[in-house]
Structure formats: C-alpha cells, structure tokens
Amino acid sequence: MNDRLHSLLIAHSQKVAMAVHSLKHSCEAWQRGDREALQQSVDELSALEEEADSIRRQITRELASPELPGPTSELFRRLTHCADDVADTANRAGNFLLIVRDLLLPPGYKSDLVKMASLCQTAMAELAEAIHCLGEPAERRIEYAARISDMERSVDDIEFKIQQQASELQLDTWSTIIFWRLILTTSRVADYIEDAADELLSYEGEL
C-alpha cells in the first residue's frame, strides 16, 4: 500500500473518530438538558460526517490504482465503508437526539445512553490507532480488535439492560418508537466499529 493511501485511511478514521466524539458530546448535552449545546454538537457531527464522506471518495479513487493488488484493494474498500458507516450511523443517532430532546425519561436511561456513546468513542479511537499502525506487526491489530470487541459487547449489555427495563417507561407509542430507534442506532455504531476492526485482521501485507 502506498503512503498516500495510508495517509487517507488515517485521515478518514480520525475524522470518523471526531464524529463519534461529537455524538458523545451530544448525548451528554441531552443528559444535561442543554438544548443549545445539543444542537451545536449535532451540527458539528453532521459536518464531520460530510468531511468523512469526502475523504472516503478520495480513498475510492486511490483504490482504483492498477498498482494495488485486487484482494488488498477490496479489503481496504470494505474497511473504509465500514468506518464510513460508523460516521453515518452516529449522525443518525444525533438526529434522533434532536427529536427526543424534550422527552421526559428517568435519569438512568440518559446515563446509560451516555455510557454507550462513551464506549463507542473509545472503541473508535482504538480503531483509528489500529489503522495508523497498519505497518506494524499483526499482533498490534489483534490487540486492538480484541479490545474493540470487548467494548462492543459492553454496549450490547447496556442495550439489553434497557430492554429489560422497558416496561417501566410510560411513553406514548411515537415517543417509544423514536427512543428505541435512538438506542438501536447508537448500538449499531459499535457494531460497525467492530466490523471495521475485523477487516483489519485480514490485512497481512506491506505498506
């Protein structure tokens, strides 16, 4: 893989990591009931998702180079799309936060969502580090992937906890649907991060 492609992959992963960081800030603003900070964080998240899309398109053009072996090109195409799905899904979660910003919920539910977003942020930071270290021995990527998998399971555990407590919620049907979309979408962020990490495990080439 050439230096330009590696630089683009790093830039893309860092931009996605910033987007997930903005999702965490959005969740924290929602938890505090700070409407202005929530809107600002979601706007920032949307802008970062668009920037990540722009870098993804540059990577796609770079992967069209005939000098790059077909299997390697396909692997990095899958990796990039998985990482881009992280930003897209985080952006959707942010939009759901705007819809439910005035929804009255027990404090524990908001706290749990912040925990989910925080785990996603940490997992995405690990993925960005793993992409940065593509030129290092495969053992490093295995370590990152293992930690990311652990965090994804922790997100699933929180999601399951919320499902178990769902009967306590006294919400109308519309509010219930949107809240569940928010929880499921946030959980999906962690899923896509793990998918991207799994793609990295297949890479054994030289930079």
Secondary structure, 3 states (H helix, E strand, C coil): CCHHHHHHHHHHHHHHHHHHHHHHHHHHHHHHCCHHHHHHHHHHHHHHHHHHHHHHHHHHHHHCCCCCCHHHHHHHHHHHHHHHHHHHHHHHHHHHHHHCCCCCCCHHHHHHHHHHHHHHHHHHHHHHHHHHCCCCCHHHHHHHHHHHHHHHHHHHHHHHHHHHCHHHCCCCHHHHHHHHHHHHHHHHHHHHHHHHHHHHCCCCCCC
